[in-house]
Amino acid sequence: MNEIEQQLLAALVELERLVGEMPKMQPKPDLRPLFARIEDLGEKLHPGTDPQLLHFLHRKSYQKARVWLEQQ
């Protein structure tokens, strides 16, 4: 796993953590910067990146992308 993929995985894990904690958080966190970071990292992936990962990111299937990255 390269550095961009590691950063992407960390951002996806953080997103999942925040979403899981949202019911008990006041005020609710603004997830837009985290979504923007995930999208930015996705755009930085090299051209030879596995098409399945790119598909997950394009479709915003972030949980599937996280699982795919964790299996690498």
Legacy VTK file of the C-alpha trace (Angstrom):
# vtk DataFile Version 3.0
C-alpha trace
ASCII
DATASET POLYDATA
POINTS 72 float
0.000 0.000 0.000
1.456 3.363 -0.985
1.380 6.554 1.078
-1.703 8.028 -0.627
-3.618 4.779 -0.062
-2.559 4.792 3.603
-3.793 8.374 4.012
-7.008 7.479 2.228
-7.557 4.491 4.503
-6.966 6.672 7.585
-9.506 9.226 6.325
-12.081 6.508 5.602
-11.594 4.987 9.068
-12.002 8.453 10.619
-15.195 9.035 8.611
-16.664 5.741 9.777
-15.712 6.514 13.387
-17.339 9.947 13.283
-20.502 8.648 11.643
-20.779 5.979 14.337
-20.413 8.548 17.120
-22.736 11.173 15.616
-25.885 10.140 17.512
-24.267 11.117 20.818
-22.286 14.162 19.599
-23.450 17.713 20.223
-22.943 19.711 18.152
-22.815 17.425 15.151
-19.443 17.502 13.389
-19.117 19.031 9.938
-18.056 16.106 7.733
-17.617 18.189 4.577
-13.861 18.758 5.081
-13.347 15.017 5.554
-15.351 14.223 2.405
-13.266 16.807 0.528
-10.046 15.196 1.817
-11.218 11.744 0.691
-12.072 13.073 -2.748
-8.730 14.895 -2.989
-6.798 11.773 -2.016
-8.804 9.738 -4.530
-7.763 12.141 -7.273
-4.101 11.745 -6.261
-4.086 7.972 -6.748
-1.730 6.886 -9.507
-3.145 5.812 -12.895
-2.391 2.131 -12.223
-4.647 2.010 -9.167
-6.938 -1.003 -9.022
-10.130 -0.164 -10.969
-12.306 -1.642 -8.236
-10.984 0.828 -5.656
-11.496 3.683 -8.110
-15.049 2.442 -8.729
-15.821 2.405 -4.998
-14.481 5.939 -4.587
-16.301 7.251 -7.664
-19.582 5.786 -6.388
-18.830 7.086 -2.869
-19.001 3.532 -1.525
-16.595 4.510 1.199
-17.166 1.490 3.422
-16.365 -0.827 0.503
-13.283 1.255 -0.300
-12.147 0.989 3.336
-12.589 -2.779 3.350
-10.734 -3.086 0.025
-7.816 -1.037 1.357
-7.680 -2.994 4.619
-7.293 -6.217 2.618
-4.202 -4.901 0.827
LINES 1 73
72 0 1 2 3 4 5 6 7 8 9 10 11 12 13 14 15 16 17 18 19 20 21 22 23 24 25 26 27 28 29 30 31 32 33 34 35 36 37 38 39 40 41 42 43 44 45 46 47 48 49 50 51 52 53 54 55 56 57 58 59 60 61 62 63 64 65 66 67 68 69 70 71
